[in-house]
Structures are given as C-alpha cells and as structure tokens.
Amino acid sequence: MLTDLAAEHDALAALLAGRPDHDWSAPTPAPGWTVRDQIAHLAHFDGVTALCVGEPEKFVALRDSLEDLQSYVDGIGAAHADRPGAQMLAWWNDEHRRLRAAAEAADPAVRVPWFGPSMSLASKLTARIMETWAHGQDVADAFGVRREATARLRHVARIGVLAFPNSYRAQGRPVPDAEVHVALTAPDGDHWTWGDPASPNAVTGPAEDFCLVVTQRRHVADTALRTRGDIAGEWMRVAQAFAGPPGVGRRAGQFRG
C-alpha cells in the first residue's frame, strides 16, 4: 500500500516538475481551484495524516481547535497562494516523505483518529491514494494530459464501492436497501468485482471510468460505464467516494469526445 501511494505521488510529481509558475496558476476543472490549490491541499493533508499516524495527540488537539472544518479545508489554497511552484512541489515532497515515514514506523493494526470516526491505518493510506489520484486528475485535466491508468486504481474503486451509503447521505437522501453488483475491467484486462452478480442492480465497465465517476472527476454520461436497474443508475449520478458535503461534480458533456 505504501509502495502504491509512493508511485501515485511520484507520477503526479513528475507531471509537475520543471513547470513554469504560470502553469501552477492554471485553473483546474474544480471550480475556484488552481493547480497550486490542488497541490497545497495534498501537501497539507499528507502532513496532517503524518500527524494523526505518528503523533495522534497533537492531531486531536488540532482537530478539536477547529471551529469549522469546511472553512479550514477551503482556506488551505489561499494560505499558500504566494508559494512559487518549485517551493510548492518541494513542500509536498517533504510532507509525503513524512507521511510515509510515520506509516512505516506505525503498528499496522493501529487505528488512527481523523476528522470523522477513527479508521485503520490501511484505510487511511487507501484514502490518501484516492485523494492523490483524484486531485492529480484535476491537474492532468488542467494541462490537457492523458494519464496512464494503472492497477493502483483498485484502491480507488474499492473506496468507491464502500462509499455507496456515503453517496446518498452526503445528498441528504435515504440509503437504498439494495445491493449493487460492480464488475470492472482493470487497465491490464483483469476483472474486479464486488457484490452479487444476480443483483437486479449493476454497474459495469472500465475501472478507470468508475474511479472517475465516484471521485466526481467525470459525469457518468461521459464514460463507458453501463448500469442495470434504477438504483445503480441513481448511484452513478450521486456517487461520492470522499467525505464531506456534496461535491460539485462535473457537467455532462464537459469531457465528452
């Protein structure tokens, strides 16, 4: 898992290395977020994750001092808006190394505190892989770059499947009492499946497309995903693998073609 997290970091860092400062100010598809904002978010929360793993008491003190979590999250980009690109990348590299060092030194069975419920170390690292990949997609879209899909997407897909209830709760909707079968084709041609194949509700298609939809980096209409059943179709319209309030998602047709 740490190897995959490092690989995800390295792939995005390579895309950013040597970029002129004006590239860091480029808008991304996330409304109001520049490339600099995306990396500031990753750097900050890699550091916060290192804190929750290695020094949980300090993390809890930070968490309990916050008056409003969303304002805290939204203020990260503005707080680092004046950092040159090279400094921003160096900062993220440093925080990533801190996170890896803390995780390598931790008991694999430990549960770590977070802004919501505590979670296993494995779940926390999986979430960092998902965050790095998703924010990296925004950066790639800002630069007009097509990234290579890898087997690391299995981490993102798994979170997306497990976040079925969160997708509805984030919207203030009741969670359907139904199982959705998910059958995805991995980048290497392997098959990843979850749930009962006999379910009347199913989502099938490329794993990369599923990951793009559940992280709200693509509208389902702009992907090759297929759904069977009303609940599966509804889920793909509201899917949200990340915590917090409803995401703004992407418009149908925004990335078509």
C-alpha positions, -999 to 999 in steps of 0.1 A, spaced: 0 0 0 28 24 8 45 14 -25 13 23 -44 10 56 -25 46 65 -33 40 56 -70 9 78 -72 28 107 -56 58 102 -79 36 101 -111 20 134 -102 53 150 -90 68 141 -124 40 158 -142 47 190 -122 85 190 -121 100 219 -140 67 236 -148 68 274 -150 49 293 -123 21 303 -147 13 266 -151 7 265 -113 -18 293 -116 -38 274 -143 -74 268 -134 -85 232 -129 -120 217 -136 -127 221 -98 -144 255 -96 -121 280 -80 -91 257 -77 -58 262 -95 -31 237 -99 -14 253 -69 -45 249 -48 -47 212 -57 -11 205 -45 -14 227 -14 -44 205 -5 -24 173 -10 7 186 8 -13 199 38 -33 167 43 -3 145 38 12 164 67 -20 162 87 -21 124 81 15 121 92 5 138 124 -26 116 130 -4 85 125 27 95 143 15 120 169 -22 113 174 -25 135 205 -13 166 185 -37 157 157 -66 155 182 -56 189 196 -56 204 161 -90 188 153 -106 200 185 -94 235 180 -112 240 147 -144 260 147 -155 249 112 -139 221 93 -151 232 59 -137 267 63 -104 251 74 -103 230 42 -113 258 20 -86 282 34 -57 260 25 -52 271 -10 -54 308 -2 -29 304 26 -3 292 2 -13 312 -29 21 331 -30 43 300 -30 63 296 -62 57 263 -80 91 248 -72 86 256 -35 51 241 -36 64 208 -51 92 207 -26 68 212 3 45 184 -10 75 161 -14 86 167 22 51 161 36 48 129 16 80 116 30 69 125 65 37 106 59 55 75 46 80 75 75 52 78 100 32 49 84 63 27 81 70 32 118 34 25 129 19 -7 141 -1 -19 111 -30 -28 134 -33 7 148 -65 28 144 -58 64 138 -80 94 147 -94 116 119 -119 144 115 -147 118 114 -146 84 130 -112 68 136 -100 43 110 -75 16 104 -40 26 91 -48 7 59 -80 26 53 -62 59 59 -35 51 34 -60 39 9 -78 73 13 -45 91 6 -40 71 -26 -76 80 -37 -70 117 -29 -37 118 -47 -51 102 -78 -83 123 -78 -65 157 -73 -39 145 -98 -67 140 -123 -76 177 -119 -40 187 -126 -38 164 -156 -70 179 -170 -57 214 -164 -26 206 -185 -46 186 -211 -26 154 -203 -40 119 -206 -26 98 -177 -18 61 -179 -43 40 -159 -27 15 -135 -36 -13 -112 -34 12 -84 -70 22 -93 -82 -9 -74 -77 11 -42 -99 39 -56 -125 16 -69 -128 -2 -36 -134 30 -18 -160 40 -44 -179 7 -38 -177 10 0 -189 46 -2 -223 36 -16 -240 47 16 -220 79 18 -230 89 -17 -266 92 -5 -260 106 30 -239 134 15 -270 144 -5 -293 140 25 -311 111 8 -320 78 24 -296 49 16 -314 23 -6 -318 -11 9 -302 -28 -21 -270 -43 -33 -253 -32 -65 -231 -55 -83 -199 -38 -96 -179 -55 -124 -149 -36 -137 -123 -42 -163 -89 -33 -149 -62 -15 -170 -44 -48 -175 -75 -66 -186 -81 -82 -152 -116 -82 -138 -125 -66 -104 -159 -75 -90 -179 -67 -58 -214 -78 -48 -238 -104 -61 -238 -109 -98 -275 -118 -96 -285 -84 -82 -310 -65 -103 -287 -35 -100 -253 -35 -115 -225 -12 -128 -201 -25 -154 -173 -10 -175 -137 3 -173 -123 6 -139 -108 40 -147 -142 53 -157 -158 40 -124 -130 57 -104 -135 90 -123 -172 89 -115 -170 80 -78 -144 108 -73 -166 132 -93 -140 138 -119 -163 128 -147 -201 128 -152 -212 92 -158 -227 103 -192 -191 110 -204 -179 75 -196 -183 40 -210 -200 27 -178 -232 8 -181 -258 5 -154 -286 -20 -148 -315 -11 -125 -328 22 -112 -307 22 -81 -274 16 -99 -283 44 -123 -291 68 -95 -260 59 -76 -237 68 -105 -254 102 -107 -247 109 -70 -216 88 -63 -191 104 -39 -161 85 -26 -149 113 -4 -163 126 29 -178 160 35 -207 180 19 -219 172 -17 -193 177 -43 -200 199 -73 -190 171 -97 -187 177 -134 -212 186 -161 -224 160 -186 -206 167 -219 -177 185 -202 -152 159 -212 -170 142 -240 -152 133 -272 
